[in-house]
Amino acid sequence: MSDRRPREVKMFGGISFLVDERIVAAARGGGDLLIRIDPASREHLLTRPGAHEAVMGEARPMGPGWLSVDRTALTEDGLAEWLGYALDFHASQAPE
C-alpha cells in the first residue's frame, strides 16, 4: 500500500477515508461506519448483523454501493472485516 495516497476529509457527518482520491469508508458522528461496497455484494452483506442501507439526511438512500454499519458490529474483528469489504471493492475498480 506504500504507493497509495490515503487521506482524511470531513464529510458525510464525520471523517471520510479516501485512497487514491476515492472514498473507501467514513466514520460518522454517531459511531457508525459508512462503507463503499461492491453493489453485487449488497444483498448478502445486508444480512450481516449491524448492516443496513446507507441514507443521507432525511432518509434519502445513498444507493446500492453504500452500506452503513452500526458501531456495535465494529468491535473485535468487525471493523477489520467491514473495512476489508470496502478495500477489496476499491482495489477491484480502475482508478479515476
Sine and cosine of phi, psi and omega as CSV:
sin_phi,cos_phi,sin_psi,cos_psi,sin_omega,cos_omega
0.00,0.00,0.04,1.00,-0.06,-1.00
-0.91,0.42,-0.37,0.93,0.03,-1.00
-1.00,0.02,0.00,1.00,-0.01,-1.00
-1.00,0.06,0.40,-0.92,0.01,-1.00
-0.89,-0.46,0.99,0.10,0.04,-1.00
-0.99,0.17,0.51,-0.86,0.11,-0.99
-0.36,-0.93,0.29,-0.96,0.00,-1.00
-0.93,-0.36,0.63,-0.78,0.01,-1.00
-0.63,-0.78,0.68,-0.74,0.08,-1.00
-0.97,0.25,0.89,-0.45,0.09,-1.00
-0.16,-0.99,0.17,-0.98,-0.02,-1.00
0.84,0.55,0.53,0.85,0.04,-1.00
0.95,0.30,0.41,0.91,0.00,-1.00
-0.10,-0.99,-0.59,-0.81,0.02,-1.00
-0.93,-0.38,0.84,-0.55,0.05,-1.00
-0.99,-0.12,0.56,-0.83,0.00,-1.00
-0.92,-0.40,0.87,-0.50,-0.03,-1.00
-0.93,-0.37,0.55,-0.84,0.15,-0.99
-0.79,-0.61,0.80,-0.60,-0.05,-1.00
0.81,0.59,0.63,0.78,0.05,-1.00
0.92,0.38,0.30,0.95,0.07,-1.00
-0.86,-0.50,0.71,-0.70,-0.03,-1.00
-0.93,0.38,0.74,-0.67,0.08,-1.00
-0.96,-0.27,-0.70,0.71,-0.06,-1.00
-0.35,-0.93,0.25,-0.97,0.08,-1.00
-0.60,-0.80,0.74,-0.68,0.12,-0.99
-1.00,0.04,0.91,-0.42,-0.07,-1.00
-1.00,0.02,0.34,-0.94,-0.08,-1.00
-0.80,0.60,-0.59,0.81,-0.02,-1.00
-0.99,0.11,0.00,1.00,0.02,-1.00
0.98,-0.18,-0.10,1.00,0.05,-1.00
-0.98,0.21,0.29,-0.96,0.00,-1.00
-0.91,-0.42,0.77,-0.64,0.10,-1.00
-0.98,-0.19,0.79,-0.61,-0.01,-1.00
-0.78,-0.63,0.52,-0.85,0.09,-1.00
-1.00,-0.05,0.82,-0.57,-0.08,-1.00
-0.78,-0.62,0.21,-0.98,0.14,-0.99
-0.93,0.36,0.87,-0.50,0.00,-1.00
-0.82,0.57,-0.48,0.88,0.02,-1.00
-0.92,0.39,-0.36,0.93,0.00,-1.00
-1.00,-0.07,-0.09,1.00,-0.13,-0.99
-0.80,0.60,-0.81,0.58,-0.09,-1.00
-0.88,0.47,-0.65,0.76,0.04,-1.00
-0.90,0.44,-0.73,0.68,-0.05,-1.00
-0.92,0.38,-0.49,0.87,0.04,-1.00
-0.92,0.40,-0.29,0.96,0.04,-1.00
-0.99,0.14,-0.19,0.98,-0.02,-1.00
-0.97,0.25,0.58,-0.81,0.03,-1.00
-0.84,0.54,0.74,-0.67,0.06,-1.00
1.00,0.00,-0.22,0.97,-0.04,-1.00
-1.00,0.07,0.66,-0.75,0.10,-0.99
-0.44,-0.90,0.21,-0.98,-0.02,-1.00
-0.86,0.51,0.70,-0.72,0.04,-1.00
-0.99,0.14,0.72,-0.70,0.03,-1.00
-0.76,-0.65,0.41,-0.91,0.08,-1.00
-0.88,-0.47,0.64,-0.77,0.09,-1.00
0.83,0.55,-0.78,-0.63,-0.08,-1.00
-0.99,0.10,0.94,0.35,0.09,-1.00
0.84,0.54,0.62,0.78,0.06,-1.00
-1.00,-0.05,0.94,-0.34,-0.03,-1.00
-0.86,0.51,0.62,-0.78,-0.01,-1.00
-1.00,0.04,-0.24,0.97,0.03,-1.00
0.91,-0.40,0.16,-0.99,-0.11,-0.99
-0.94,0.34,-0.21,0.98,-0.01,-1.00
-1.00,-0.05,0.19,0.98,-0.03,-1.00
-0.74,-0.67,0.61,-0.79,0.14,-0.99
-0.72,-0.70,0.45,-0.90,0.14,-0.99
-0.92,-0.39,0.65,-0.76,-0.02,-1.00
-0.84,-0.54,0.82,-0.57,0.02,-1.00
-0.87,0.50,0.56,-0.83,-0.01,-1.00
-0.87,0.50,-0.45,0.89,0.02,-1.00
-0.91,0.41,-0.38,0.92,0.01,-1.00
-1.00,-0.01,0.06,1.00,-0.08,-1.00
-0.97,-0.26,0.21,0.98,0.02,-1.00
-1.00,0.09,0.24,-0.97,0.01,-1.00
0.80,0.59,-0.85,-0.53,-0.03,-1.00
-1.00,0.00,-0.01,1.00,-0.06,-1.00
-0.85,0.52,-0.70,0.71,-0.01,-1.00
-0.88,0.48,-0.74,0.67,-0.01,-1.00
-0.88,0.47,-0.63,0.77,0.00,-1.00
-0.90,0.43,-0.73,0.68,-0.01,-1.00
-0.92,0.39,-0.65,0.76,0.06,-1.00
-0.90,0.43,-0.52,0.85,0.06,-1.00
-0.87,0.49,-0.68,0.74,0.05,-1.00
-0.87,0.49,-0.70,0.71,-0.03,-1.00
-0.92,0.39,-0.69,0.72,-0.01,-1.00
-0.93,0.36,-0.57,0.82,0.07,-1.00
-0.89,0.45,-0.69,0.73,0.03,-1.00
-0.90,0.43,-0.70,0.72,0.02,-1.00
-0.83,0.56,-0.71,0.70,-0.03,-1.00
-0.92,0.40,-0.43,0.91,-0.03,-1.00
-0.99,0.15,-0.20,0.98,-0.07,-1.00
-0.99,-0.12,0.60,-0.80,0.06,-1.00
-0.94,0.34,0.62,-0.78,0.04,-1.00
-0.86,0.51,0.55,-0.84,0.01,-1.00
-1.00,0.05,0.00,0.00,0.00,0.00
